Amino acid sequence: MRIICKAALLGLFLSFPVKAELVEFFRECFSVTPTNLWGYDGHSPDLLSWDPSNSNIKVEWDASKSINTFSDPMEITASSYTAPLGREMSDYNTFRVRVTLTIDSNSVPNTTEFYQLASFGLYNLSETGPDRTLADNFSGNSNLVKDASDFVEFSYFINNASFGFNPNISATIGAHIEGLNFDYTTGSSFSDPDFYHDTDMGAGNYLPTGIPLYLELIYHGNTPDTRGRRALCSVYTNASRTELLLVNGVEMYYWTQPLANEKHFTVTEIGFWNWPAANFGGANGQGSGTWDDVIVELKPPGPISDIQFTEEHITLDFKVANLAETLVSWSSNLVDWVPLLTTTTNAGAGVTTVPRDVKISRTNSALPGDRCFFNVGY
């Protein structure tokens, strides 16, 4: 039996004394019609669509749909199935995306083409362009199609025995661009030994098909350690994501280099993509499969260093327990924080510092019902 869930901004409150690192704010398992959030754009007929009989997203990847390499500029139609996150996040934020991928058996050809399928991540649809594979950049055209930008993405490359490269997975950060040409940050190198990890699976080896693969994509924002401004993607064999997948003895995880400090991006949507690509003489890059069980989490970037969330939240009142003096703020989007004006049994109106073990009554008229987060530091 499938657990029925619905995409929502989840105003869930964790019990003290748990310190919140990543807070889930978006979930979709496609058990009910995803009409309110999700939408398709791209090639017709649809390459990605909701399958109500199996409660997942059915997808076809095809490098030829749709690209015309004989026009100037190229005609490129990327296809996507996306939903708004309900907030804007940037390179300063730390976030994680989890999805389940199943690749259909016998759907991926043996090809030398550097074709990326199973691409998913967070994007800014108002900023990105359709040329993710940079096909037009080397065409010699006098007019170019805008490259993709403002994204953090996972991709699976199926090129086999092609110029010494074989199937592999990668993560890519697409920085914001003012013009047309790409600004991508990809894998680490031998000079970065703590993060360098080659996911080349070896000739004739691919991600397994016909079984669920549990994918994870993390971007570390401005954290005070060496993970800062890097993306990490991983493929696991179990839903709890504790066992990394091994292909031909190679663990399936990949770190990018850090995004340069002078670069930036914003993301506003989650999406699954088919990126069309130019063909250089090999078999057409393609495949098919399904997407399911989407979770997006965010590390709250509030102004208080020790962040806690309270569980007891009844109408306009909630209780802060097991803390000494506390400072409280609230947010509807985990980005913008507003001081919480309170009254308590021991203090007057309009204060933000309250004793522990007292009931706090919210007096902010703008609080959005029961869908908000509380930021409590001490």
DAZI-V272316 format. One record per backbone hydrogen bond with DSSP energy under -1.0 kcal/mol. NH is the residue of the N-H (numbers start at 0). CO is the residue of the C=O. Records with the same first field share a line. If there is no record, write none. Layout:
NH: CO + CO
This chain:
11: 9
17: 14
19: 306
22: 297
24: 295
25: 295
27: 293
34: 32
37: 33
38: 81
40: 79
48: 57
50: 55
54: 50
55: 50
56: 290
57: 48
58: 288
59: 46
60: 286
62: 284
64: 61
66: 63
67: 74
74: 67
76: 65
78: 273
79: 40
80: 271
81: 38
82: 269
84: 267
88: 266
90: 264
92: 89
94: 218
95: 296
96: 216
97: 294
98: 214
99: 291
100: 212
101: 289
103: 287
106: 103
114: 112
116: 155
119: 153
120: 270
121: 151
122: 268
123: 149
126: 123
127: 123
130: 145
131: 129
138: 135
146: 179
147: 130
150: 173
151: 121
152: 171
153: 119
154: 169
155: 116
156: 167
157: 114
159: 110
161: 164
164: 161
167: 156
169: 154
171: 152
172: 184
173: 150
174: 182
175: 263
184: 172
187: 254
191: 188
194: 191
195: 191
200: 166
204: 201
209: 102
212: 100
213: 235
214: 98
215: 233
216: 96
217: 231
218: 94
219: 229
222: 220
224: 222
227: 224
228: 219 + 220
229: 226
231: 217
232: 253
233: 215
234: 251
235: 213
236: 242
240: 237
244: 234
246: 249
249: 246
251: 244
252: 250
253: 232
255: 230
256: 185
258: 228
262: 259
266: 88
267: 122
268: 122
269: 82
270: 120
271: 80
272: 118
273: 78
276: 62
286: 60
288: 58
289: 101
290: 56
291: 99
293: 27
294: 97
295: 25
296: 95
297: 22
298: 93
300: 333
313: 316
316: 313
317: 359
319: 357
325: 353
326: 376
327: 351
328: 374
329: 337
330: 372
337: 329
339: 327
341: 350
343: 346
350: 341
353: 325
356: 319
359: 317
360: 342
361: 315
362: 340
366: 363
368: 366
370: 367
372: 330
374: 328
375: 307
376: 326
